[in-house]
Amino acid sequence: MAHLMEACERKKRIITILIMHLEMLNLFTLMTMMLCYFALSNRLKKRKRKWDCYERSLVREVHFQRIIYTSDVACIENTRMDRPAFHKLCEMLKGIGGLVPTRHMCVEELVAMFLHILAHHVKNRMIRRQFVRSGETISRHFMSVLLALVKCHKELLKQPQPILENNTDERWKYFKV
């Protein structure tokens, strides 16, 4: 009888060990499945992100073409200058002002964004939505175009001529020299 009780206890221990091994195997299988799920979902997110970048670049290009190259009327409405004047300003900013294109933006887009901000007195948030750029990018490029424009001040601004004391013009008789 003692031998039978000992055999029963041994069977119970073996069954308990087998159940624990099965539970550990189930846990390992579950963790492996979760790891595969996260790896696949991460891969799909990266694919989606690449498509978003491509889509954003297309939207940027279409918007830029629409505001500058559609017609002179569209260019005047958006930048307050016609296309030849716009291109002349871009060439001047490149040559004299030292404005260089970035990896993702051409000089024409930089200048168009700058002129659109000045012409319509819009905030960074609106330009961010229209040009599909981040606010930091818009602010940084606005300052770079502004600095290039300041470098061109001698060519763009006319120097005032001093008024002579013996001027006979009626408009100047009220001012002291």
C-alpha positions in Angstrom: 0.0 0.0 0.0 2.8 2.4 0.8 4.3 1.6 -2.5 1.0 2.4 -4.2 0.8 5.8 -2.4 4.3 6.6 -3.4 3.6 5.8 -7.0 0.5 8.0 -6.9 2.5 10.9 -5.4 5.1 10.5 -8.1 2.5 10.6 -10.8 1.0 13.7 -9.3 4.4 15.4 -9.2 5.1 14.4 -12.8 1.6 15.7 -13.9 2.2 19.0 -12.0 5.7 19.4 -13.7 4.1 18.7 -17.1 1.4 21.2 -16.5 3.9 23.8 -15.5 6.0 23.1 -18.6 2.8 23.4 -20.8 2.0 26.7 -19.1 5.5 28.0 -19.7 5.3 26.8 -23.4 1.9 28.6 -23.7 3.4 31.8 -22.2 6.5 31.6 -24.5 4.1 31.1 -27.6 2.0 34.1 -26.5 5.1 36.3 -26.1 6.5 35.2 -29.5 3.1 36.0 -31.1 3.1 39.4 -29.5 6.6 40.1 -30.6 5.7 39.2 -34.2 2.6 41.4 -34.0 4.6 44.4 -32.8 7.3 43.8 -35.5 4.7 43.6 -38.2 2.7 46.6 -37.0 5.9 48.7 -36.8 6.8 47.7 -40.3 3.4 48.7 -41.6 3.7 52.1 -39.7 7.0 52.7 -41.5 5.4 51.9 -44.9 2.6 54.3 -44.1 5.0 57.0 -43.0 6.9 56.7 -46.3 3.7 57.1 -48.2 2.8 60.1 -46.1 6.2 61.8 -47.0 5.6 61.1 -50.7 2.1 62.4 -50.5 3.2 65.5 -48.7 5.9 66.3 -51.3 3.2 65.9 -54.0 0.9 68.3 -52.2 3.7 70.8 -51.7 4.7 70.7 -55.4 1.1 71.1 -56.6 0.5 74.0 -54.2 3.7 75.7 -55.3 2.9 75.2 -59.0 -0.6 76.6 -58.4 0.5 79.8 -56.7 3.4 80.7 -58.9 3.2 79.1 -62.3 -0.5 78.9 -63.0 -0.8 82.5 -64.4 0.4 86.0 -63.7 -2.9 86.7 -62.0 -2.4 83.9 -59.5 1.2 84.9 -58.9 0.2 88.6 -58.3 -2.6 87.5 -56.0 -0.3 85.4 -53.9 3.0 87.2 -53.9 2.0 90.8 -55.1 4.4 90.6 -58.1 4.2 89.0 -61.5 6.3 86.0 -62.6 9.2 87.9 -64.3 9.6 90.2 -61.2 9.4 87.2 -58.9 12.1 85.3 -60.8 14.3 88.5 -61.0 14.0 88.8 -57.2 14.9 85.1 -56.7 18.0 85.5 -58.9 19.0 88.7 -57.0 18.6 86.9 -53.7 20.6 84.0 -55.0 23.4 86.1 -56.4 23.7 89.1 -54.1 21.9 87.9 -51.0 23.6 84.5 -50.9 20.3 82.6 -50.5 20.9 78.9 -51.3 18.3 76.2 -51.8 18.0 73.5 -49.0 17.7 69.8 -49.5 13.9 69.9 -49.6 13.1 73.5 -50.7 14.1 75.5 -53.8 14.8 79.2 -53.6 11.6 80.0 -55.4 9.6 78.2 -52.8 11.4 80.0 -50.0 10.8 83.4 -51.6 7.2 82.5 -52.4 6.6 81.6 -48.7 8.2 84.8 -47.6 6.2 87.0 -49.9 3.0 85.2 -49.1 3.5 85.9 -45.4 4.2 89.6 -46.1 1.5 90.1 -48.7 -1.4 88.6 -46.8 -0.2 89.2 -43.2 -0.8 85.6 -42.2 0.5 83.8 -39.2 2.9 80.9 -39.1 0.1 78.5 -38.5 -1.7 79.3 -41.8 1.5 79.1 -43.8 2.3 75.8 -42.1 -1.0 74.4 -43.4 -0.8 75.9 -46.9 2.8 75.0 -47.6 2.7 71.7 -45.6 5.8 72.5 -43.6 6.5 72.6 -39.9 6.3 75.9 -38.0 10.0 75.7 -37.2 10.9 75.3 -40.8 8.8 78.2 -41.9 10.3 80.5 -39.2 13.9 79.5 -40.0 13.4 80.0 -43.8 11.6 83.3 -43.3 14.6 84.6 -41.4 17.0 83.3 -44.0 15.1 85.1 -46.8 14.9 88.2 -44.7 18.7 88.2 -44.1 19.3 87.7 -47.8 17.0 90.6 -48.6 18.8 92.8 -46.1 22.1 92.0 -47.9 20.5 93.3 -51.2 19.4 96.6 -49.6 21.8 98.8 -51.6 20.3 97.5 -54.9 16.7 97.5 -53.8 16.4 100.8 -51.9 17.0 104.2 -53.3 19.2 106.5 -51.3 17.5 109.8 -50.4 19.0 113.1 -51.8 19.5 115.9 -49.3 17.3 119.0 -49.6 19.2 122.2 -50.3 18.7 125.3 -48.2 17.9 127.5 -51.1 15.2 125.2 -52.4 12.2 127.1 -53.8 9.7 124.3 -53.5 6.7 125.3 -51.4 6.5 122.0 -49.7 9.8 122.4 -47.9 9.4 126.0 -46.5 7.8 124.7 -43.3 10.8 122.5 -42.3 13.9 123.8 -40.6 17.3 122.6 -41.9 
